[in-house]
Amino acid sequence: MRIYTLHTKQNLPISISEAWDFLSNPKNLKTITPDYMGFHILTGADKPMYAGQIIQYIVTPVLNIRTKWVTEITHVQDKKYFVDEQRFGPYSLWHHKHFLKEIPGGVEMEDIVDYKIPLGIIGQLLHPFLVKPKLNEIFEYRKNKLIELFGEYK
């Protein structure tokens, strides 16, 4: 069983409150997700984020195949971090930690995603050619969209 990790950091020239308000609102996920992903929230985004919150989405991650993705917000510490875990979806494991930290002139946003791909050895063979590049592309899109929305950290 192979578990992969994606680790990103980005600095934004905004307050921690502004960053938290945007990033902890599930409705903003659509804004920072590439359009081709066909991201659409079905249920669960009608209240402020809380531990135990279940959010259901439709996504089209690859080959134009629509997939239902269900995540649970398992941990929340106001203006510090939150964790979402997949309960149903395209991965065998998806554990995504979002951290925020005040820095001079802004906020540091850190993401650590631990994930496992289904299909055993076939999934492992597809990882470097399909899954890893797609995840990197999605997080790069998010990085650029956040710069577009909030400006670049200097």
N, C-alpha and C positions, 0 to 999 in steps of 0.2 A: 504494500500500500504506500504510494508516493504522495506526500503532501507538499504542495508548492506554496511559496510566499511571494506576494507582490508588496513592495514597500515604497511609498512615495512621500515626499515632503514638498510643501509649497508655502512661501511667505506671501501674505497679502497686506496691503497698506490700509487696513481697516481695524476697528476695535474688536476686541474679543466678543463683545455683545452683538455687534453687527454680524460677525462671522457665525456665531452660534445661532442667531435668529434665522439666518439663511440656511445654513447647513443642516440644522436639526429639524427643518420643516420638510417632511416627505414630499410635499407638493413641488418643491424646487428641484427634485431629482430629474424631472423631465427637462428642465432648463439646461442642466449640465450633462445630459445624455445625448449622444449623436442621434439625429432624426431617423437615420436608417434603422435604428434599434426598435422603432415602433413602440416606444415606451408609453405605457398607459396605466395609471393607477385605477384599480377596480374598487377597492375598499380599504379602509383603515387609516386614511390620511386626514380625517376630519377633526382630529383633536391634536393638541400639542404633544410632542413626543413623550412617551413614558415607557418604563420597563414593563414588558408583557404585551406591548402593542403589536398586533398582527397587521401587516400590510400586504395586500395582494396586487400584483402587477401582471401585465402582459408585456412580453419583450420578444423581439425577433433577433436573437443574437447571431445566428449563422444560417446561410442558405435559405433565407426568407421563411424559416420555420417559426411560427408563432408558438411561444411557450408561456405557460403560467408560472410565475415565480412568487412564492410566498415567503416573506421574511418576518422574523420576530425581533423587535428591539429588546435585547436581553438586559442591557445595563445602560444607565444614564446617570451622569454626574454633571449637573448644570454648568455650562461654559467650560467644561474640561474634556469630557469624552462621552461617546456612546458606542454601543456595539450592536450590529445587526447580524443575525444568523439566518441562513436559509433553512426553511422547514420543508419546502417542496420547490423543485426547480431543476435547472440543467446541471448542477454540480452534485457530487456525492457529499461534499462538505463545502460550506462557504461561511467563514467567520471573519467579519470585517470590523476592525477597530478604527474609530475616528478620534483623533486627539487634537485638541487646540491648546496653544500656549501663547501667552502674551510675549512679544519681543519688542525691542525699541522700534517705534514707528509702525507697529502693526501686530500681526498674529501669524504664528507658524501652524500650519495645518499638516498633520501627519496621518497617513492611512497605512494600515497593515492588514493585508488580506491573506488569510490562510485558506487554501482551497484544494480540493481533490476532484479529479476528473473521473467520470464513470467509464465503463468499458474496459477496465483492467489494462492490459498491455497495449491494446489498441488506443485507448485514451492517452497513455503515456507516449506512444509514438506520435499522436496527433498534437500533443501539447506544444512542442517547439515550433510547429508550422501553422497551427490554427489558433489554439487557445491563448497562449502567451502573447503572440503579436496582437490579437484582438483585444485582450485586456489592456495591454500597453497603449493601444490606439484609443481606447475608451477613456483611460485616465489622462492621456495627453490632451484629448478633446476637452475634458473637464478642466484641466489646468488652463488651457487657452480661453475657455469660456469664462472662468473666474477672473482672469486678467481683463477680459473684455468688459465684464460687469463692474469690477472693483478697482481696476488699474494695476499697474505693475509695481511691485515692491522694489524700492531703490536702496 
